[in-house]
Amino acid sequence: MDASSRSLFVPRVAFLLRRRKPTYRESLMIPNPCIEIQTTPEDRPSVPAWFAEVVIVARHLANKGLLDLFAHQVRLIRGRFGSYEPIDFLALLTGYAVSGERTLADFFERLAPFETAFMALFERRNLPHRSSLSRFLADVDRPA
């Protein structure tokens, strides 16, 4: 099957289904000639299953005003951590907690293709580097 026939496969099937009376099973499917399925031999990362949960948590925090509150009122003695603020690390640790990944290394690896979108959920630009997170955690005292 060549590339041009692959993209036309679904509409052709949908057209064939409409030419005869559909069986009960086929009547449960809604043919849509607008859907186009394309395949490629290149690997494309899939969005992690936990990403939707992070979206929900981030939107809830934003709607309640907690993201702004944290960004403007939480200050650490050290102040800034390179080009990152404490809110960047909160976003990162919130995502890690929701993800259920076994280690931070696994979390960073799974998040890598989607880091810009992930940080945008928390209204931030850049994902902190692993070493920055390590320094941040080392500087935060136990009561915090």
N, C-alpha and C positions, 0 to 999 in steps of 0.2 A: 504494500500500500504506500503510495507516494505521498508527499507532504500536502499536495492540493486535495487529494481525495480524503485524507484524514480530517481536514477541517470541515468537509462537507458531509461526513459520515452521519452525524447526529441529525441534521435537517433531513437527509434522505430517509433515515429510519422513521422520523416523525411523519414525513410525507406518506410513506408506505402504511403507517398505522392508520392514517386518515382515509385511505382508499377502500378499506374493507371494514366491516363491523368489528370493533375491537372485542377481544375476550374480556371476561371480568377482570383478570389480572392486568391486562393492558389498559382497561378503563380507569384503574387506580393511578396510572402514570399520566402526567400531563405533558404531552409533547409540546416542545417549544422550539420553533425553528430559529430563534434568536440565540440559542446557546451554541457555543462553539468550543469544542474540546481540542486542545493542541498538546502534543507531546514533544519532549526534547530529551536527548540523552544526557544533558547537563544536570548535575545535582542542584537542587534548589532547596534551601532549608525551609522546613515547615514552621509555622508559628507555634510556639510551645502551648500546650493545652492550658497551662496555668496563666497565660497572658491575659485571658479574658477576666480572670479573677482579679488580677492586678489593675485592670481597667476599672472594674467596679470599685475597688478600694480607693484608687486614686480619685475617681469622680466623687465618691462619698466625702473624702477628706477635703476636696476642693469646694464642694457644695456647702459643707459645714463651715468653711472658712479656716479650717485647721492648717492647710498648707501655707496660707499667707501668715497665719499666726506663728507657725513654727519658723518660717523663713525670716520674719522680722523680729521676733522676740527671743529666740534661742541664741545665746551667745556662749561661746566657750572661751576659756582663758587664753588659749592660743590664738583665738580669732579665726583667721582663714587658714585653709589647708591647701596651699598652692593657689590654684584658680577655682577651688571648690568651696562651697559653703556647707554648713551642717545639713541643710535641706537636701543636698545631693546625696549625702550618705544615708539620710532617712529614706529617701526613695530607693536606694540600692538595697538597704537592709529590709525594707518592706517587701520589695519584690522577691528577695531571697527567702523571706519567711513564708510568703504565699506560695512560692514555687514548689517547695517540698524537695528541691534538689539536695542530694546528700552532702555535697561540699560546695564551698564558694567557688572553687575552680570549675566544678560542673556547671554551676549557675552562670558564671562568666562565659563559659564556652557556649552554652545554649542561648544566652542572651546576645552574643556578639553580632549576629546579623540584624538584630532588631534594636540595638542600643539607642539609636536616635529616636525612634518611635517610643521606646520605653521611657526615656527621660522627658520627652514631650508630654507624656501623661501627667508628669509632676511639674510641668511648666519650666523645665530646665533644659539646657542645651547639651551638655556633655556628661557622659557616664564617667564617674571617677575610676581611675586606674586601680588595679588590685593593690599596688604598693601604697597608694594614697589612702585607700580604705584601711590597710594594715596600720599605717601611722595614725590615722584618726582613732581607730579602736584602741591603740596603745595610749593615746593621750586622754581618752575619756576615763574618768575615775569611776570606781565601783558604784557610788551612790547615784550617779547619773543614769 
